[in-house]
Amino acid sequence: MQIIEFPERDSWAGLLSRPKADSRFLERTVANILDDVRRGGDEALRHCSRQFDPVQIENFEVSRAEIEYAGGVVPTELKRAIGVAKSNIEKFHFVEVCDPDPIETSPDVVCWKRTLPIEKVGLYIPGGTAPLFSTVLMLAVPAKLAGCGEVIMCSPPNETGSVSPATLFAADLCGVDRVFKIGGAQAIGAMAFGTETVPAVHKIFGPGNQFVTEAKLQIFRAGIAIDMPAGPSELAVIADETCVPEFVAADLLSQAEHGPDSQVILVTDSREVIERTLAEIDRQIERLPRRETARRAMENSTAILIESIEAGIALLDEYAPEHLIVVVADAAKVAMRFTNAGSIFIGNYSCESAGDYAAGTNHTLPTGGAARAFSGVSVESFRKTITYQQISPEGMQGLAPVIEAMADAEGLEAHRYAAAIRRSRVEQK
């Protein structure tokens, strides 16, 4: 973990840069995969599965028998934990949407909106070395609360060609309609374009590696909606002498173990906090089964000594982290001063993994600085609104001069005439 002391403000952008893959290779590879899936359907998916997983898959859809088997092998204690987490997530995400009454914006000009669920949604659940069954809860619970008509899910197969039992149990518990053994960019392509087996959806949700994120961005440019850019995990901690370095180290490592392209940052006004936290990281990392992954992630990571907590707030607001832990004096007050973060954890006992699993908030959050403009997944992410306007003849007579003046100024004669001809008809009566 690199240590930087008192960086000048004009160096922050470079200091806070995220780890990146070769963008040209990434874009080209993903574009080829998506094109293959669009053209080749299921057969292209089989080719991708052999190449990238690698495993031979004949039937992509998880059968009812496989789901029931998974429910039988998941330990009772884990089932209970998943149930508690699901309940907490439902409590936090439950909202009663009441569309507002129609508004008369001008005399006899009435406007209103109606909120509707997105009919077909696709969920991507990362698998690989760490199957994230918790992401099923984070996506499927709000999808069902929103009332989506069809909820499908893709998750990478393991070396035996099956999906993690805990992932399947969580999907069944949350009411996911169909599950497919497909991972990576090819899963995004399958849900975007549809194949013989996988239905096309209207919006795709879920985090993933850089290939998954790039695939989501490319299908978004092709007209398929996505939740947000959600790539490699990241965590920032702002701390002072009131923090518990042992806790800080554990939180930093909890994100570092996600993957070698994860990034963690510690910002503090105390050199002692850095020294004690790094010592704890060295001690704690040895007990981790994924310690080599965590070590590689720590190479992307930085501990920054700053002059004051005030400066730290400004620095991390510029970074816009996915997760932000605030462990300083008067932490609740300081936390409210941040404007750019996916999710904020306040105080020494609010560990980031609580948000990952069971506190109730969503862990599908914007990364790579996208928290400056994007929000985490919520029930509203699975809904859309339609706006309406109904204008009487008298209402058009009053509004038409405004429309005509604006259209004329923009040089759009057909727009102007559409209002003028109606105004003329009313005035002729």
Buried (B, 14 or more C-beta within 10 A) or exposed (E): BEEBEEBEEEEBEEBBEBBEBEEEEBBEBBBEBBBBBBEBBBEBBBBBBEEBBEBEBEEBBBEEEBBEBBBEEBEEEBBEBBEEBBBBBBEBBEEEBEEEEEEEEEEBBBBBEEBEBBEBBBBBBBBBEEBBBBBBBBBBBBBBBBBBEBBBBBBBBBEEBBBBBBBBBBBBBBEBBBBBBBBBBBBBBBBBBBBEBBBBBBBBBBBBBBBBBBBBBBBBEEEBBBBBBBBBBBBBBBBBEBBBBBBBBBBBBBBBBBBBBBBBBBBBBBEEBBEBBBEBBEEBBEEBEBBEBBBBBBEBBBBBBBEEBEBBBBBBBBBBBBBBBBBBEEBEEBBEEBEBBBBBBBBBEBBBBBBBBBBBBBBBBBBBBBBEEBBBBBBBBBBBEEEEEEBEEEBBBBBBEEBBEEBEEEEEEEBBEBBBEBBEEBEEE
